[in-house]
């Protein structure tokens, strides 16, 4: 970092001053090389968390994280390349359905996804619940599958934005996840590195999101779009609600099973949850508009619905699973997927309506059951999770099932009772009827 020490940069940001481009570049280079230890990187993360960054600082941070590693060159692959990213939530398995659906509609979808972060699940963890599915493809394999199948979903490699890989892990364990410049730098450094031409953002709002109110979420969305455009990436964002789990399944294998059901035009878990399909169609239509496959959003919706209903999207999903080493028979027959055999139903003790669900608490409960990580090295139990039979606005009767819970198989009866008590503390049932929360809060941030 030449004559600028890490301590000087930390102190400057701690005091609320604006960091220069060279100071940010030097610090990120130091993190990448290992010259700057974790404790100093964490100190800067905390300073940024409390003091924030200007738009120019955020652009510099994103560029520095991008330039810390390699970039994919996808120019030799024909077709329009559009990706989507969600800021994270509980039960959000949209990417598993959306990527093959967008391909079936005529796009190429290069997707670099993440693992679970904090209480939110990760696309990579969900896909790895499919036996053999390889998310650690080489650049050559990624490009080949993208060209042949139309989509490939991979995790962050050691050579793509390596500074982000280090910071991502530190943020997860230092309570610095919900911070706009850090979120922007993390998301966009990876998306720019993967070689996409356009990006649709699904910015979550609510008690299960990192941005829990509309104002904070809109600020994040606008910053993401502004920084992306300054760095040459076509981008737009939607604000969508996360005041309850998306769909009916929460947990890696269960979310794969629900995604398969949507792709096969089946009713997942005999449930009437329609928000997952609706959001997927909406985001696909936005991708098709951006990629100029269609001129109008409504035309994109019609095309997406048609490709879902005729089985085209399901066939692309099967091709992707096969190409990435996954056991195709396990998705053709989801009973082969890893899932817990210890199942209980937690039932309502009274009559009324679901007023609210503490969605973050549900995500934390899944982690407590082994379905997420408390530390970055933890191995996930893919088979645990929840299938919600009732959501916000639903009527309930005494002894009616609220959720089917797939527990760790070696869990004690005492622990089960503790988890059940935690679950019921996250659900509010009232006498009066409550409307289900609006799904799409703002579709037009450009």
ZAMARGU-4260 file (C-alpha; in steps of 0.2 Angstrom, whole numbers, plus 5000, padded with zeros to 4 digits):
<rodrens>
0) 5000/5000/5000 | 5015/5011/4997 | 5016/5025/5011 | 4997/5023/5016 | 4996/5010/5030
5) 4980/4999/5033 | 4978/5008/5050 | 4977/5025/5041 | 4964/5019/5030 | 4954/5011/5044
10) 4956/5027/5054 | 4950/5038/5040 | 4934/5029/5037 | 4931/5027/5056 | 4931/5046/5057
15) 4919/5047/5042 | 4931/5054/5029 | 4930/5049/5011 | 4943/5037/5005 | 4952/5040/4989
20) 4952/5028/4974 | 4970/5023/4977 | 4967/5020/4996 | 4953/5008/4992 | 4963/5000/4978
25) 4978/4998/4989 | 4968/4991/5004 | 4959/4978/4993 | 4975/4973/4985 | 4982/4970/5002
30) 4967/4959/5007 | 4969/4949/4991 | 4988/4946/4993 | 4986/4942/5011 | 4997/4957/5016
35) 4982/4964/5026 | 4976/4951/5040 | 4958/4947/5044 | 4957/4958/5059 | 4961/4974/5049
40) 4950/4969/5035 | 4936/4966/5048 | 4940/4983/5056 | 4937/4992/5039 | 4921/4982/5036
45) 4915/4988/5053 | 4920/5006/5049 | 4911/5006/5032 | 4896/4998/5041 | 4894/5012/5053
50) 4900/5027/5042 | 4895/5022/5024 | 4902/5026/5008 | 4899/5039/4994 | 4893/5033/4977
55) 4911/5036/4970 | 4919/5026/4985 | 4907/5012/4981 | 4911/5012/4963 | 4930/5012/4968
60) 4927/4997/4980 | 4917/4988/4967 | 4930/4991/4953 | 4944/4986/4965 | 4935/4970/4970
65) 4932/4966/4952 | 4951/4969/4947 | 4957/4958/4961 | 4954/4943/4950 | 4950/4936/4933
70) 4935/4940/4921 | 4926/4928/4910 | 4926/4933/4891 | 4910/4927/4884 | 4911/4936/4868
75) 4913/4921/4858 | 4897/4913/4864 | 4882/4918/4853 | 4866/4925/4860 | 4861/4938/4872
80) 4868/4935/4890 | 4857/4942/4904 | 4858/4937/4922 | 4848/4939/4938 | 4853/4942/4956
85) 4843/4942/4972 | 4849/4951/4988 | 4843/4935/4998 | 4829/4929/5008 | 4821/4914/5015
90) 4814/4901/5003 | 4820/4910/4988 | 4824/4897/4975 | 4819/4908/4960 | 4836/4905/4951
95) 4833/4886/4950 | 4818/4889/4939 | 4822/4906/4931 | 4839/4902/4923 | 4832/4887/4913
100) 4816/4896/4909 | 4825/4911/4902 | 4835/4900/4891 | 4820/4891/4885 | 4814/4909/4880
105) 4829/4913/4870 | 4842/4920/4882 | 4859/4914/4888 | 4861/4915/4907 | 4878/4915/4914
110) 4875/4914/4933 | 4888/4915/4947 | 4878/4912/4963 | 4882/4912/4982 | 4880/4901/4997
115) 4870/4905/5012 | 4874/4922/5020 | 4867/4925/5037 | 4849/4919/5039 | 4847/4918/5020
120) 4849/4903/5009 | 4861/4901/4995 | 4858/4895/4977 | 4874/4885/4977 | 4869/4876/4993
125) 4852/4871/4985 | 4860/4865/4969 | 4873/4854/4979 | 4858/4845/4987 | 4857/4837/4970
130) 4869/4822/4971 | 4885/4825/4960 | 4880/4843/4955 | 4896/4852/4952 | 4896/4871/4955
135) 4915/4872/4955 | 4917/4872/4936 | 4933/4878/4927 | 4931/4893/4916 | 4932/4882/4901
140) 4919/4870/4907 | 4908/4885/4912 | 4909/4892/4894 | 4906/4875/4886 | 4890/4872/4896
145) 4884/4890/4893 | 4886/4888/4875 | 4879/4870/4874 | 4865/4871/4887 | 4862/4890/4888
150) 4865/4892/4906 | 4877/4886/4919 | 4876/4890/4938 | 4893/4891/4947 | 4900/4897/4964
155) 4913/4910/4965 | 4930/4903/4960 | 4946/4907/4969 | 4951/4918/4954 | 4935/4928/4952
160) 4934/4943/4964 | 4945/4934/4977 | 4944/4950/4988 | 4926/4948/4988 | 4927/4929/4993
165) 4937/4934/5008 | 4926/4949/5013 | 4910/4939/5010 | 4916/4926/5023 | 4921/4939/5035
170) 4904/4949/5033 | 4894/4933/5037 | 4903/4931/5054 | 4905/4949/5059 | 4887/4956/5058
175) 4892/4967/5044 | 4880/4959/5030 | 4866/4973/5029 | 4877/4987/5023 | 4874/4995/5006
180) 4891/4998/4999 | 4897/4981/5005 | 4882/4972/4997 | 4884/4982/4980 | 4903/4978/4979
185) 4900/4960/4983 | 4886/4958/4970 | 4892/4968/4956 | 4911/4963/4957 | 4905/4945/4953
190) 4892/4949/4940 | 4904/4960/4931 | 4917/4946/4932 | 4906/4933/4925 | 4904/4942/4908
195) 4885/4945/4908 | 4879/4959/4897 | 4864/4964/4908 | 4858/4961/4925 | 4840/4960/4933
200) 4840/4963/4952 | 4828/4957/4964 | 4830/4967/4980 | 4821/4960/4994 | 4811/4970/5007
205) 4804/4965/5024 | 4807/4956/5040 | 4816/4941/5031 | 4827/4953/5020 | 4844/4962/5024
210) 4834/4978/5020 | 4819/4978/5031 | 4810/4994/5026 | 4806/5001/5009 | 4817/5016/5010
215) 4833/5006/5014 | 4829/4993/5000 | 4826/5007/4987 | 4842/5015/4992 | 4851/4999/4989
220) 4842/4996/4972 | 4846/5013/4966 | 4864/5012/4971 | 4866/4995/4963 | 4859/5001/4947
225) 4870/5017/4947 | 4886/5008/4951 | 4882/4995/4938 | 4879/5008/4924 | 4895/5018/4929
230) 4905/5002/4927 | 4897/4998/4910 | 4883/4985/4915 | 4865/4987/4909 | 4855/4985/4925
235) 4837/4987/4932 | 4829/4982/4949 | 4813/4977/4956 | 4808/4978/4975 | 4799/4962/4981
240) 4793/4958/4998 | 4801/4946/5010 | 4789/4947/5025 | 4786/4928/5023 | 4795/4914/5015
245) 4794/4913/4996 | 4784/4898/4991 | 4781/4885/5003 | 4797/4876/5006 | 4812/4882/5016
250) 4827/4871/5016 | 4839/4865/5003 | 4832/4848/4996 | 4814/4854/5000 | 4817/4870/4989
255) 4824/4859/4975 | 4809/4848/4976 | 4797/4863/4975 | 4807/4870/4960 | 4806/4854/4951
260) 4787/4854/4954 | 4785/4872/4947 | 4796/4867/4932 | 4785/4852/4929 | 4769/4861/4931
265) 4764/4851/4946 | 4757/4857/4963 | 4772/4857/4975 | 4768/4848/4991 | 4750/4849/4988
270) 4751/4868/4991 | 4742/4883/4984 | 4757/4894/4986 | 4758/4904/4970 | 4770/4918/4974
275) 4786/4908/4969 | 4779/4905/4951 | 4772/4923/4949 | 4789/4931/4954 | 4799/4920/4943
280) 4788/4924/4928 | 4789/4943/4932 | 4808/4942/4933 | 4809/4932/4917 | 4799/4945/4908
285) 4811/4958/4913 | 4826/4948/4907 | 4817/4946/4891 | 4814/4964/4889 | 4832/4969/4893
290) 4838/4956/4881 | 4826/4962/4867 | 4818/4945/4865 | 4801/4954/4867 | 4796/4973/4866
295) 4784/4973/4881 | 4783/4966/4898 | 4767/4958/4895 | 4774/4949/4880 | 4788/4942/4890
300) 4775/4935/4903 | 4766/4926/4890 | 4782/4919/4882 | 4788/4913/4899 | 4772/4905/4904
305) 4771/4896/4887 | 4789/4889/4890 | 4785/4884/4907 | 4769/4875/4902 | 4776/4866/4887
310) 4790/4858/4897 | 4804/4867/4888 | 4811/4875/4904 | 4811/4858/4913 | 4821/4850/4899
315) 4834/4864/4900 | 4835/4861/4919 | 4838/4842/4916 | 4851/4847/4903 | 4860/4859/4915
320) 4860/4846/4929 | 4867/4833/4918 | 4880/4844/4911 | 4886/4849/4928 | 4888/4831/4934
325) 4871/4830/4943 | 4862/4814/4945 | 4847/4816/4933 | 4837/4801/4940 | 4837/4810/4957
330) 4827/4825/4949 | 4816/4814/4938 | 4812/4805/4954 | 4814/4818/4969 | 4812/4804/4982
335) 4830/4800/4978 | 4836/4817/4984 | 4843/4818/5002 | 4829/4822/5014 | 4826/4819/5033
340) 4815/4804/5037 | 4811/4812/5054 | 4795/4822/5051 | 4783/4831/5062 | 4768/4843/5060
345) 4767/4858/5070 | 4749/4863/5072 | 4739/4878/5078 | 4732/4879/5095 | 4718/4891/5091
350) 4707/4898/5078 | 4711/4914/5068 | 4721/4921/5054 | 4740/4922/5051 | 4744/4940/5054
355) 4763/4939/5052 | 4778/4928/5051 | 4795/4932/5057 | 4804/4927/5042 | 4822/4930/5048
360) 4818/4919/5063 | 4813/4905/5052 | 4829/4906/5043 | 4839/4906/5059 | 4828/4891/5065
365) 4834/4882/5049 | 4852/4885/5053 | 4849/4879/5071 | 4843/4863/5063 | 4859/4861/5052
370) 4851/4867/5036 | 4863/4883/5036 | 4880/4887/5043 | 4885/4895/5060 | 4903/4895/5054
375) 4909/4895/5036 | 4917/4878/5038 | 4901/4869/5043 | 4894/4855/5033 | 4875/4858/5029
380) 4862/4845/5032 | 4852/4846/5015 | 4837/4836/5021 | 4831/4847/5035 | 4818/4861/5033
385) 4800/4867/5033 | 4785/4865/5021 | 4773/4879/5025 | 4754/4874/5024 | 4748/4892/5030
390) 4755/4909/5025 | 4751/4927/5030 | 4732/4929/5027 | 4728/4911/5029 | 4714/4906/5040
395) 4718/4892/5053 | 4708/4881/5065 | 4713/4872/5081 | 4724/4857/5077 | 4726/4862/5059
400) 4744/4860/5052 | 4754/4876/5050 | 4770/4868/5044 | 4778/4851/5041 | 4795/4850/5049
405) 4809/4839/5042 | 4821/4838/5058 | 4839/4832/5059 | 4838/4813/5061 | 4849/4812/5077
410) 4840/4826/5086 | 4834/4824/5104 | 4815/4825/5109 | 4820/4839/5121 | 4828/4849/5106
415) 4812/4846/5096 | 4801/4854/5109 | 4813/4869/5110 | 4813/4871/5091 | 4794/4870/5091
420) 4793/4884/5104 | 4804/4895/5094 | 4794/4892/5078 | 4778/4897/5087 | 4786/4913/5094
425) 4789/4918/5075 | 4770/4916/5070 | 4757/4928/5075 | 4739/4922/5074 | 4725/4935/5077
430) 4706/4935/5077 | 4704/4947/5062 | 4708/4943/5044 | 4724/4950/5036 | 4728/4953/5018
435) 4743/4943/5011 | 4758/4956/5008 | 4760/4963/4991 | 4773/4953/4981 | 4780/4966/4969
440) 4782/4983/4977 | 4792/4992/4963 | 4796/4985/4946 | 4804/5000/4938 | 4820/5005/4946
445) 4832/5009/4931
</rodrens>
